[in-house]
């Protein structure tokens, strides 16, 4: 209701601006070149560098200034402003996660998450990117590119419902030093520093930071649940080198560790005792690009990502029947190593036809004595070949046709074609229509897990608590969309509307009857529309509005229970809205006011209820410059509304306030 009033007010103001913009556009008769100069270019959709009016899908771009004015402390909290996205902030279960069009659960696994083009997927964590979201601090991010829609045609198995690419800042633009401190309620205590240096041909950057807070409030008042203290520690290195003419080399490396409390307190809680859980990853990445000619280039990417999970506690049930197991370690620890080699070739045949093609080899090795039992380790090998052709048969028509073929020993052989047509009747107006298929291979946990425990003296194994299904097939999706984008030259207004129908088959559902196992059999259709509106009057005001209406029509379930039906049908909110109003007030003072709401959605931890939430934030920032140095002092107030259940019915997001100070030198 609150957003309805805000939307009406914005619409009135925007209507006046729009009338002025249309009049000004007609009077100035701007050329196509004027229009093209104002349209952002992205790489994350087809792997070709394309303007927003050319991409085969709906895009959201969150730039550095937008991120700053949200007052967010991590990437996931920024994504709540993307239409169709749901987010959590809890380290108590896995790590803060973002989902698109449903599957609101601890291990969200239906979108591909990239950091500078490198996948941060974790097969051990059931396909979650929860750890990967924490790779970079917000101060090291230039922009976040989000494709709202399936993209297995470009990225393969994990790009089932969408792709998020987190792009770090250009190393050449961060020469110098920077330090930042944040402190406030709920134990918020962040500190970070960055140093950049270099020459005309080589630049370097190293960043370190530590983020800490007391987590979410537990809804139960009996002190049953452990404190939620969480700490994220990061170090990242990046360098960029200009080699012989036409060649560039980028090197990146980094590490992140998450330490978070979870479990239950008290002497009679044996099933999930209070403990400190550790998640971590280290990575190294090499990107080489060579321009062969004005019309041709080649790129090579090589990376290694190593992840670990340390989570265990002693089982201390004194009951006689459990005596053989008294003192054993209940754990789900493990490690994972992913190696990737990719080669990509881009060629422009003429003004009407461009082409990109490539191959990718990805090897994944997961080792976990506790989760894989007698198997011990699982290796998966992925081999992918992809292409995308951009063809302009007419001055106002652009066709993107592409596809991918993938073979893996965990998902078999899969293909993912895509066809998208963009019609531009005149500069600034784009009608987009297309169809694509995508797939998601089962995670290693879903397919190969074997969880049971042995007596302290050895032998006497328990029954299995989880047992993977070796017969699992890949989930499939047929996605159809119709969209319209309004990108008028020099207009303060930009609008993107997307209607979608996503038919999922062979969906994987979890049967919780012991042993818990995954089964194919879900079939349902996700339908609805999304609206994204941006208004910038270039006099210091900017408004970004998002709205999503979603309906999930269930045809069949692998686990046909009333609880499962409700969780799938309401896996995404029936309606969700977001609004960010940024106002520059002069002399370096700026304000960001945000609003978010979601109506009628289910949580996987609740078998009965449906939930709604409303959140309002305020961010005030004062920039200053003196003695050749720049800085910023900011105050952020989060969730000025009633506390809401965040991802799980046990955890609530309360009001909180914190102050941050940054110095650049």
C-alpha positions as CSV (number, residue, x, y, z in Angstrom):
1,X,0.0,0.0,0.0
2,X,2.8,2.4,0.9
3,X,4.5,1.8,-2.4
4,X,1.3,2.4,-4.3
5,X,1.2,5.9,-3.0
6,X,4.9,6.4,-3.8
7,X,4.3,5.0,-7.3
8,X,1.4,7.4,-8.0
9,X,3.5,10.3,-6.8
10,X,6.4,9.3,-9.0
11,X,4.1,8.7,-12.0
12,X,2.8,12.3,-11.7
13,X,6.3,13.7,-11.5
14,X,7.5,11.5,-14.3
15,X,4.6,12.3,-16.5
16,X,5.5,16.0,-16.5
17,X,9.2,15.2,-17.2
18,X,8.2,12.8,-20.0
19,X,6.1,15.4,-21.7
20,X,9.0,17.8,-21.6
21,X,11.4,15.1,-22.8
22,X,9.2,14.2,-25.8
23,X,8.9,17.8,-26.8
24,X,12.6,18.4,-26.5
25,X,13.4,15.2,-28.5
26,X,11.1,16.2,-31.3
27,X,12.6,19.7,-31.4
28,X,16.2,18.7,-31.4
29,X,15.9,15.8,-33.9
30,X,18.8,14.0,-32.3
31,X,20.7,11.6,-34.6
32,X,21.2,7.9,-34.0
33,X,24.8,8.6,-33.0
34,X,23.5,10.8,-30.1
35,X,21.4,7.9,-29.0
36,X,24.1,5.3,-29.2
37,X,26.5,7.4,-27.1
38,X,24.1,7.3,-24.1
39,X,23.3,3.5,-24.1
40,X,25.4,1.3,-21.8
41,X,27.4,-1.6,-23.2
42,X,27.4,-5.0,-21.5
43,X,29.2,-8.3,-22.0
44,X,27.3,-10.8,-19.8
45,X,24.4,-11.8,-22.1
46,X,25.7,-13.2,-25.3
47,X,29.5,-12.8,-24.6
48,X,29.5,-10.1,-27.3
49,X,29.9,-6.5,-26.3
50,X,26.3,-5.2,-26.9
51,X,24.3,-2.1,-26.1
52,X,21.3,-2.5,-23.9
53,X,19.0,-2.2,-27.0
54,X,20.8,-5.1,-28.7
55,X,21.0,-7.7,-25.9
56,X,19.0,-10.9,-26.2
57,X,17.3,-10.4,-22.9
58,X,16.3,-8.0,-20.1
59,X,19.2,-6.4,-18.2
60,X,19.6,-4.6,-15.0
61,X,22.8,-2.7,-14.4
62,X,23.7,-1.5,-10.9
63,X,26.6,0.9,-11.1
64,X,29.0,2.1,-8.4
65,X,27.1,5.2,-7.5
66,X,23.8,3.3,-7.2
67,X,25.5,0.7,-4.9
68,X,27.0,3.5,-2.7
69,X,23.6,5.2,-2.2
70,X,21.8,2.0,-1.1
71,X,23.8,1.9,2.1
72,X,24.3,-1.8,1.6
73,X,27.2,-3.7,3.2
74,X,27.4,-6.6,0.7
75,X,26.4,-7.6,-2.8
76,X,23.3,-9.6,-1.9
77,X,21.6,-6.6,-0.2
78,X,22.0,-4.6,-3.4
79,X,20.2,-7.2,-5.5
80,X,16.9,-6.7,-3.7
81,X,16.5,-3.7,-6.1
82,X,16.5,-6.1,-9.2
83,X,13.0,-7.0,-10.3
84,X,12.2,-10.7,-9.6
85,X,15.0,-11.2,-7.0
86,X,14.6,-12.3,-3.4
87,X,17.4,-12.0,-0.9
88,X,18.3,-13.1,2.6
89,X,20.9,-11.7,5.0
90,X,21.5,-14.8,7.2
91,X,24.8,-16.4,7.9
92,X,23.0,-18.7,10.4
93,X,22.0,-21.2,7.7
94,X,24.5,-20.9,4.8
95,X,25.4,-17.3,3.8
96,X,23.3,-14.5,2.4
97,X,21.9,-15.6,-0.9
98,X,19.9,-14.2,-3.8
99,X,17.3,-16.1,-5.8
100,X,15.3,-15.3,-8.9
101,X,11.7,-16.4,-9.5
102,X,11.5,-18.6,-6.4
103,X,13.3,-21.5,-4.6
104,X,13.6,-19.3,-1.5
105,X,15.8,-21.6,0.5
106,X,19.2,-21.9,2.1
107,X,21.0,-23.3,-0.9
108,X,19.8,-21.4,-3.9
109,X,21.1,-23.0,-7.1
110,X,19.3,-21.8,-10.2
111,X,21.2,-18.7,-11.2
112,X,24.8,-18.5,-12.5
113,X,26.9,-16.1,-10.4
114,X,30.1,-14.8,-11.9
115,X,32.9,-12.6,-10.5
116,X,34.8,-11.0,-13.4
117,X,33.5,-13.9,-15.5
118,X,34.6,-16.6,-13.1
119,X,31.8,-18.9,-11.8
120,X,31.6,-19.1,-8.0
121,X,29.3,-22.2,-8.0
122,X,29.8,-24.7,-5.2
123,X,28.7,-28.3,-5.9
124,X,29.5,-29.3,-2.3
125,X,27.1,-26.6,-1.0
126,X,24.3,-28.1,-3.1
127,X,24.9,-25.6,-5.9
128,X,24.8,-22.5,-3.7
129,X,26.8,-19.4,-4.6
130,X,26.5,-18.2,-1.0
131,X,30.2,-18.1,-0.4
132,X,30.9,-16.6,-3.8
133,X,28.7,-13.6,-3.2
134,X,31.3,-12.6,-0.5
135,X,34.3,-12.6,-2.9
136,X,34.6,-8.8,-3.2
137,X,33.8,-5.9,-0.9
138,X,31.4,-3.3,-2.4
139,X,34.3,-0.8,-2.6
140,X,36.0,-3.0,-5.2
141,X,33.0,-3.3,-7.4
142,X,32.4,-1.2,-10.5
143,X,29.0,-2.5,-11.5
144,X,26.7,-5.6,-11.3
145,X,25.2,-6.9,-14.5
146,X,22.1,-9.0,-14.1
147,X,20.4,-10.9,-17.0
148,X,16.8,-11.6,-15.9
149,X,16.1,-14.8,-17.8
150,X,17.7,-18.1,-18.7
151,X,21.1,-18.1,-20.3
152,X,22.4,-21.6,-20.6
153,X,23.0,-20.7,-24.3
154,X,26.0,-18.7,-23.2
155,X,27.1,-20.2,-19.8
156,X,25.8,-23.8,-19.6
157,X,24.4,-25.8,-16.7
158,X,24.0,-23.2,-13.9
159,X,22.5,-20.3,-15.8
160,X,19.0,-21.9,-15.4
161,X,17.0,-18.8,-14.5
162,X,19.5,-15.9,-14.9
163,X,23.1,-14.7,-14.7
164,X,24.7,-12.2,-12.3
165,X,28.2,-10.9,-13.3
166,X,30.0,-8.9,-10.6
167,X,32.5,-6.6,-12.3
168,X,35.4,-5.3,-10.3
169,X,36.8,-1.8,-10.7
170,X,39.4,-1.0,-13.4
171,X,42.8,-1.3,-11.7
172,X,44.0,1.8,-13.5
173,X,41.3,3.9,-11.8
174,X,42.2,2.9,-8.3
175,X,45.8,4.1,-8.1
176,X,46.3,5.6,-4.7
177,X,45.1,4.6,-1.3
178,X,41.7,4.3,0.4
179,X,40.6,3.4,3.9
180,X,37.1,2.9,5.3
181,X,35.6,2.3,8.8
182,X,32.0,1.4,9.6
183,X,30.5,1.0,13.1
184,X,27.0,0.8,14.6
185,X,24.2,-1.2,16.2
186,X,24.0,-5.0,16.1
187,X,27.7,-5.3,16.4
188,X,28.4,-3.8,13.0
189,X,32.2,-3.3,12.8
190,X,33.8,-3.1,9.4
191,X,37.2,-2.0,8.4
192,X,38.9,-2.0,5.0
193,X,41.8,-0.6,3.1
194,X,43.0,-0.5,-0.6
195,X,46.3,0.5,-2.2
196,X,46.9,0.9,-6.0
197,X,50.1,1.7,-7.8
198,X,51.7,1.2,-11.2
199,X,53.0,2.7,-14.5
200,X,51.7,3.4,-17.9
201,X,51.8,-0.3,-18.9
202,X,51.1,-2.1,-15.6
203,X,48.8,-1.3,-12.7
204,X,48.3,-3.2,-9.4
205,X,45.8,-3.2,-6.6
206,X,45.6,-4.9,-3.2
207,X,42.5,-4.7,-1.0
208,X,41.9,-6.1,2.5
209,X,38.8,-5.8,4.6
210,X,36.9,-7.4,7.5
211,X,33.2,-7.2,8.0
212,X,31.5,-8.2,11.3
213,X,28.1,-8.0,13.0
214,X,25.9,-9.9,15.4
215,X,23.7,-11.5,12.7
216,X,19.9,-11.7,12.9
217,X,17.6,-11.7,15.9
218,X,16.3,-15.1,16.8
219,X,12.5,-15.1,17.2
220,X,12.4,-17.5,20.1
221,X,12.8,-15.9,23.5
222,X,14.0,-18.9,25.4
223,X,17.6,-18.4,24.3
224,X,17.5,-21.7,22.4
225,X,19.4,-20.5,19.3
226,X,23.1,-19.6,19.4
227,X,24.2,-16.0,18.9
228,X,24.5,-15.0,15.3
229,X,27.9,-13.4,15.3
230,X,29.4,-13.5,11.8
231,X,32.7,-12.3,10.4
232,X,33.8,-12.0,6.7
233,X,37.6,-11.5,6.1
234,X,38.9,-10.8,2.6
235,X,42.0,-10.1,0.6
236,X,42.1,-9.5,-3.1
237,X,44.8,-8.7,-5.6
238,X,44.4,-7.5,-9.2
239,X,46.8,-6.4,-11.9
240,X,46.5,-5.3,-15.5
241,X,49.3,-5.3,-18.1
242,X,49.5,-3.9,-21.6
243,X,51.8,-6.3,-23.5
244,X,52.9,-6.0,-27.1
245,X,50.4,-3.9,-29.2
246,X,47.0,-5.5,-29.2
247,X,47.5,-7.7,-26.1
248,X,46.3,-7.3,-22.5
249,X,46.8,-9.5,-19.5
250,X,44.8,-9.4,-16.3
251,X,45.8,-11.3,-13.2
252,X,43.6,-11.7,-10.1
253,X,43.9,-13.7,-6.9
254,X,42.1,-13.6,-3.6
255,X,40.8,-15.3,-0.5
256,X,37.7,-15.0,1.7
257,X,36.8,-16.7,5.0
258,X,33.4,-16.6,6.7
259,X,33.2,-17.5,10.4
260,X,29.6,-17.6,11.7
261,X,27.8,-19.1,14.7
262,X,25.0,-21.5,14.2
263,X,23.1,-24.2,16.1
264,X,21.2,-24.5,19.4
265,X,22.4,-23.8,22.9
266,X,21.6,-25.8,26.1
267,X,22.7,-29.2,27.5
268,X,19.7,-31.1,26.0
269,X,20.2,-30.0,22.4
270,X,22.1,-32.8,20.7
271,X,21.0,-32.5,17.0
272,X,22.6,-29.2,16.2
273,X,24.8,-27.8,18.9
274,X,26.1,-24.3,19.1
275,X,29.3,-24.0,17.2
276,X,31.4,-21.8,15.0
277,X,31.2,-22.7,11.3
278,X,33.9,-21.7,8.8
279,X,33.5,-21.3,5.0
280,X,36.3,-20.2,2.8
281,X,37.7,-19.9,-0.7
282,X,40.9,-19.0,-2.5
283,X,41.2,-18.3,-6.2
284,X,43.6,-17.3,-9.0
285,X,42.5,-16.1,-12.4
286,X,44.3,-15.2,-15.6
287,X,42.6,-13.4,-18.5
288,X,44.5,-12.7,-21.8
289,X,43.0,-10.8,-24.7
290,X,44.5,-10.3,-28.1
291,X,43.2,-8.0,-30.8
292,X,44.0,-9.6,-34.2
293,X,42.4,-6.8,-36.3
294,X,39.6,-4.3,-36.0
295,X,37.2,-7.1,-36.7
296,X,38.7,-10.0,-34.8
297,X,39.9,-10.9,-31.3
298,X,40.6,-13.9,-29.1
299,X,40.4,-14.3,-25.4
300,X,41.7,-17.0,-23.0
301,X,40.7,-17.5,-19.4
302,X,42.3,-19.8,-16.9
303,X,41.3,-20.1,-13.2
304,X,41.4,-22.2,-10.1
305,X,39.0,-21.9,-7.2
306,X,39.4,-23.9,-4.0
307,X,36.6,-23.9,-1.4
308,X,36.3,-25.4,2.1
309,X,33.6,-25.9,4.7
310,X,34.5,-26.8,8.3
311,X,31.4,-27.5,10.4
312,X,31.2,-30.1,13.2
313,X,30.3,-30.6,16.8
314,X,30.4,-33.5,19.3
315,X,27.3,-35.7,19.8
316,X,26.7,-35.9,23.5
317,X,23.3,-37.6,24.0
318,X,23.6,-39.5,27.3
319,X,20.6,-41.8,26.6
320,X,21.5,-45.5,26.8
321,X,20.4,-46.2,23.3
322,X,23.0,-43.7,21.9
323,X,25.9,-44.8,24.1
324,X,28.0,-46.2,21.2
325,X,27.8,-42.8,19.5
326,X,28.5,-40.6,22.5
327,X,31.3,-38.2,21.6
328,X,31.3,-38.8,17.8
329,X,31.7,-35.8,15.6
330,X,28.6,-34.8,13.7
331,X,29.9,-32.8,10.7
332,X,29.4,-31.8,7.1
333,X,33.0,-30.6,6.4
334,X,34.6,-30.9,2.9
335,X,36.6,-29.2,0.3
336,X,36.2,-28.5,-3.4
337,X,38.6,-27.5,-6.2
338,X,37.4,-26.2,-9.6
339,X,39.7,-25.7,-12.6
340,X,38.5,-23.9,-15.7
341,X,40.0,-23.2,-19.1
342,X,38.1,-21.1,-21.6
343,X,38.9,-19.9,-25.1
344,X,36.7,-17.4,-27.0
345,X,36.9,-16.0,-30.5
346,X,35.0,-13.0,-31.8
347,X,34.7,-12.0,-35.5
348,X,32.8,-9.4,-37.4
349,X,32.1,-10.4,-41.0
350,X,30.5,-7.1,-42.0
351,X,28.3,-4.4,-40.6
352,X,25.4,-6.8,-40.5
353,X,26.9,-9.9,-38.9
354,X,29.0,-10.6,-35.8
355,X,29.9,-13.9,-34.3
356,X,31.3,-15.2,-31.0
357,X,32.2,-18.8,-30.3
358,X,34.3,-20.7,-27.9
359,X,35.0,-23.8,-25.7
360,X,35.2,-24.3,-22.0
361,X,36.7,-27.1,-20.0
362,X,35.7,-27.3,-16.3
363,X,36.9,-29.9,-13.8
364,X,35.4,-30.1,-10.3
365,X,36.7,-32.3,-7.4
366,X,34.8,-32.6,-4.1
367,X,36.2,-34.4,-1.1
368,X,34.2,-35.1,2.0
369,X,34.5,-38.1,4.2
370,X,31.4,-37.0,6.2
371,X,29.1,-36.2,3.3
372,X,30.2,-38.8,0.7
373,X,30.8,-41.7,3.2
374,X,32.6,-44.6,1.5
375,X,32.8,-42.8,-1.8
376,X,35.1,-40.2,-0.3
377,X,35.4,-37.9,-3.3
378,X,33.6,-37.1,-6.5
379,X,35.0,-35.6,-9.7
380,X,32.9,-34.0,-12.5
381,X,34.1,-33.0,-15.9
382,X,32.3,-30.4,-18.1
383,X,33.0,-29.8,-21.8
384,X,31.2,-27.0,-23.4
385,X,31.0,-25.4,-26.9
386,X,29.0,-22.3,-27.5
387,X,28.3,-19.7,-30.1
388,X,26.1,-16.6,-30.7
389,X,25.5,-14.9,-34.0
390,X,24.2,-11.3,-34.1
391,X,22.6,-10.5,-37.5
392,X,21.1,-7.3,-38.6
393,X,18.9,-8.1,-41.7
394,X,17.2,-4.7,-41.6
395,X,18.1,-1.3,-40.2
396,X,15.5,-1.7,-37.5
397,X,15.8,-5.5,-36.8
398,X,18.5,-7.3,-34.9
399,X,18.5,-11.1,-34.5
400,X,20.5,-13.0,-31.9
401,X,20.7,-16.8,-32.5
402,X,22.9,-18.9,-30.3
403,X,23.4,-22.1,-28.4
404,X,25.5,-24.3,-26.3
405,X,26.2,-28.0,-26.2
406,X,27.5,-29.5,-22.9
407,X,28.7,-33.0,-21.9
408,X,29.4,-33.9,-18.3
409,X,29.6,-37.1,-16.3
410,X,27.1,-35.6,-13.7
411,X,24.5,-34.4,-16.1
412,X,25.1,-36.2,-19.4
413,X,24.7,-34.4,-22.7
414,X,22.6,-31.3,-22.9
415,X,21.9,-28.5,-25.4
416,X,20.5,-25.0,-24.9
417,X,19.5,-23.0,-28.0
418,X,18.2,-19.4,-28.0
419,X,16.6,-17.1,-30.5
420,X,15.8,-13.5,-29.8
421,X,14.6,-10.7,-32.1
422,X,14.9,-7.0,-31.2
423,X,12.8,-4.6,-33.3
424,X,13.7,-0.9,-33.1
425,X,11.0,1.1,-35.0
426,X,12.9,4.3,-34.0
427,X,15.8,5.3,-31.8
428,X,15.0,4.7,-28.2
429,X,12.1,2.2,-28.7
430,X,12.9,-1.5,-28.6
431,X,10.5,-4.5,-28.8
432,X,12.1,-7.8,-27.8
433,X,10.7,-11.3,-28.3
434,X,12.4,-14.6,-27.9
435,X,12.5,-18.2,-26.9
436,X,15.2,-20.3,-25.3
437,X,15.8,-23.5,-23.4
438,X,18.1,-24.1,-20.5
439,X,19.1,-26.8,-18.1
440,X,20.5,-27.4,-14.6
441,X,22.6,-30.4,-13.9
442,X,22.2,-32.0,-10.4
443,X,24.7,-30.8,-7.8
444,X,27.2,-33.4,-6.5
445,X,25.4,-33.4,-3.2
446,X,22.0,-34.1,-4.8
447,X,23.4,-37.0,-6.9
448,X,26.2,-38.6,-4.7
449,X,25.7,-37.7,-1.1
450,X,25.9,-40.5,1.5
451,X,25.5,-39.2,5.1
452,X,25.7,-41.6,8.0
453,X,27.7,-41.9,11.2
454,X,29.8,-44.6,12.9
455,X,30.2,-45.6,16.5
456,X,33.1,-44.0,18.3
457,X,34.9,-47.4,18.5
458,X,34.3,-47.9,14.8
459,X,31.7,-49.9,12.9
460,X,28.0,-50.0,13.8
461,X,27.0,-47.3,11.3
462,X,23.7,-45.5,11.6
463,X,21.1,-45.5,8.9
464,X,21.6,-43.0,6.1
465,X,20.3,-39.5,6.9
466,X,20.8,-38.3,3.3
467,X,21.3,-40.5,0.2
468,X,22.0,-39.1,-3.3
469,X,20.1,-40.2,-6.3
470,X,22.4,-41.5,-9.0
471,X,19.6,-41.6,-11.5
472,X,18.9,-37.8,-11.4
473,X,18.5,-36.1,-14.7
474,X,19.1,-32.4,-15.5
475,X,16.2,-30.0,-14.9
476,X,15.0,-28.3,-18.0
477,X,13.2,-25.1,-18.8
478,X,11.5,-23.6,-21.8
479,X,11.5,-19.8,-21.5
480,X,9.5,-17.4,-23.6
481,X,9.5,-13.6,-23.2
482,X,8.2,-10.5,-24.7
483,X,9.6,-7.2,-23.7
484,X,9.7,-3.5,-24.4
485,X,12.5,-1.0,-23.6
486,X,12.2,2.8,-23.8
487,X,15.6,4.4,-24.0
488,X,14.9,7.8,-25.5
489,X,18.0,9.9,-26.3
490,X,18.8,12.5,-23.6
491,X,15.5,11.7,-21.8
492,X,15.4,11.6,-18.0
493,X,13.3,8.4,-18.2
494,X,14.2,4.8,-19.1
495,X,11.6,2.0,-18.9
496,X,12.0,-1.8,-19.4
497,X,9.0,-4.1,-19.3
498,X,9.3,-7.9,-19.5
499,X,6.6,-10.5,-19.7
500,X,7.8,-14.1,-19.2
501,X,6.6,-17.7,-19.2
502,X,9.1,-20.3,-17.9
503,X,8.0,-23.9,-18.1
504,X,10.1,-26.2,-15.9
505,X,10.3,-29.9,-16.4
506,X,12.1,-32.8,-14.6
507,X,12.4,-30.4,-11.7
508,X,14.3,-31.8,-8.7
509,X,12.4,-32.0,-5.5
510,X,13.6,-33.1,-2.0
511,X,11.9,-36.0,-0.3
512,X,12.6,-35.5,3.5
513,X,11.6,-39.0,4.5
514,X,14.8,-40.6,5.9
515,X,17.1,-40.9,4.2
516,X,16.5,-37.5,2.5
517,X,16.9,-37.9,-1.2
518,X,16.3,-35.8,-4.4
519,X,13.9,-36.9,-7.1
520,X,13.0,-35.7,-10.6
521,X,9.3,-35.0,-11.3
522,X,8.5,-31.4,-10.6
523,X,6.7,-29.6,-13.5
524,X,5.4,-26.1,-13.2
525,X,5.2,-22.8,-15.1
526,X,6.4,-19.5,-13.7
527,X,4.6,-16.6,-15.4
528,X,4.2,-12.9,-14.9
529,X,5.8,-9.5,-15.7
530,X,8.5,-7.2,-14.5
531,X,8.8,-3.4,-14.7
532,X,12.0,-1.5,-14.3
533,X,11.9,2.3,-14.4
534,X,14.8,4.8,-14.0
535,X,14.3,8.6,-13.9
536,X,17.1,11.1,-13.7
537,X,16.2,14.7,-14.1
538,X,19.9,15.7,-14.2
539,X,19.3,18.3,-11.5
540,X,20.3,16.0,-8.7
541,X,17.3,13.6,-8.5
542,X,17.3,10.0,-9.5
543,X,14.5,7.4,-8.9
544,X,14.8,3.7,-9.6
545,X,11.6,1.7,-9.4
546,X,11.1,-2.0,-9.8
547,X,7.9,-4.2,-9.7
548,X,7.3,-7.9,-10.3
549,X,4.1,-9.9,-10.5
550,X,4.6,-13.6,-10.4
551,X,2.3,-16.7,-10.6
552,X,3.6,-20.3,-10.3
553,X,1.2,-22.8,-11.7
554,X,2.1,-26.4,-10.5
555,X,1.3,-29.3,-12.8
556,X,3.2,-32.1,-11.0
557,X,5.4,-32.6,-8.0
558,X,8.2,-35.2,-7.3
559,X,7.1,-35.1,-3.7
560,X,3.3,-34.5,-3.9
561,X,2.4,-33.2,-0.4
562,X,0.4,-30.2,0.6
563,X,3.5,-28.6,2.2
564,X,5.6,-29.0,-0.9
565,X,2.8,-27.7,-3.1
566,X,2.5,-24.5,-1.0
567,X,6.3,-24.0,-1.0
568,X,6.5,-24.3,-4.8
569,X,3.4,-22.2,-5.5
570,X,4.5,-19.4,-3.2
571,X,8.2,-19.9,-3.8
572,X,8.2,-16.3,-5.2
573,X,6.1,-13.4,-3.9
574,X,2.9,-12.8,-5.7
575,X,4.0,-9.2,-6.0
576,X,7.1,-7.4,-5.0
577,X,8.3,-3.8,-5.3
578,X,11.4,-1.7,-4.7
579,X,12.2,2.0,-4.9
580,X,15.4,4.0,-4.5
581,X,15.3,7.8,-4.5
582,X,18.7,9.5,-4.7
583,X,18.8,13.2,-4.1
584,X,21.9,15.4,-4.5
585,X,21.5,18.4,-2.2
586,X,24.6,20.4,-3.1
587,X,28.0,20.9,-1.4
588,X,28.7,17.2,-1.4
589,X,25.5,16.2,0.6
590,X,23.3,13.4,-0.8
591,X,20.5,11.2,0.5
592,X,19.2,7.8,-0.6
593,X,15.7,6.7,0.5
594,X,14.7,3.2,-0.3
595,X,11.6,1.1,0.0
596,X,11.0,-2.6,-0.5
597,X,7.9,-4.8,-0.2
598,X,7.0,-8.4,-0.9
599,X,3.6,-10.0,-0.6
600,X,2.6,-13.7,0.0
601,X,5.6,-16.0,-0.2
602,X,6.5,-19.2,1.6
603,X,9.6,-20.0,3.7
604,X,11.0,-23.5,3.5
605,X,11.2,-23.6,7.3
606,X,7.4,-23.2,7.8
607,X,4.9,-25.8,6.8
608,X,1.9,-23.6,7.3
609,X,2.3,-19.8,7.0
610,X,2.7,-17.3,4.2
611,X,4.8,-14.2,4.7
612,X,4.9,-10.6,3.7
613,X,7.6,-7.9,4.4
614,X,8.1,-4.2,4.1
615,X,11.5,-2.5,4.6
616,X,12.5,1.2,4.4
617,X,16.1,2.5,4.6
618,X,17.7,6.0,4.8
619,X,21.3,6.7,3.7
620,X,22.8,10.2,4.2
621,X,26.3,10.9,2.9
622,X,28.6,14.0,3.0
623,X,31.5,14.1,0.7
624,X,34.4,16.4,1.2
625,X,37.7,17.4,-0.3
626,X,40.6,19.1,1.5
627,X,44.4,19.1,1.3
628,X,44.4,17.1,-1.9
629,X,42.4,14.3,-0.3
630,X,38.8,13.2,-0.6
631,X,36.5,11.6,1.9
632,X,33.0,10.7,2.9
633,X,31.0,10.5,6.1
634,X,27.7,8.5,5.9
635,X,24.8,7.5,8.2
636,X,22.7,4.5,7.3
637,X,19.4,3.5,8.9
638,X,18.1,0.1,7.9
639,X,14.6,-1.3,8.2
640,X,12.7,1.6,9.7
641,X,9.6,-0.7,9.6
642,X,8.5,-3.7,11.6
643,X,11.1,-6.5,11.8
644,X,10.5,-9.3,9.2
645,X,11.4,-13.0,8.9
646,X,14.5,-13.1,6.8
647,X,14.8,-16.4,4.8
648,X,13.8,-18.5,7.8
649,X,10.9,-18.1,10.3
650,X,13.5,-18.3,13.2
651,X,15.5,-15.2,12.2
652,X,14.3,-11.6,12.1
653,X,15.8,-8.5,10.4
654,X,15.6,-5.7,13.0
655,X,16.1,-2.0,12.8
656,X,19.8,-1.0,12.8
657,X,21.9,2.1,12.3
658,X,25.6,2.5,11.5
659,X,28.1,5.2,10.5
660,X,30.9,4.9,8.0
661,X,33.8,7.1,7.1
662,X,36.0,6.8,4.0
663,X,39.3,8.5,3.2
664,X,40.9,8.5,-0.3
665,X,44.4,9.7,-0.7
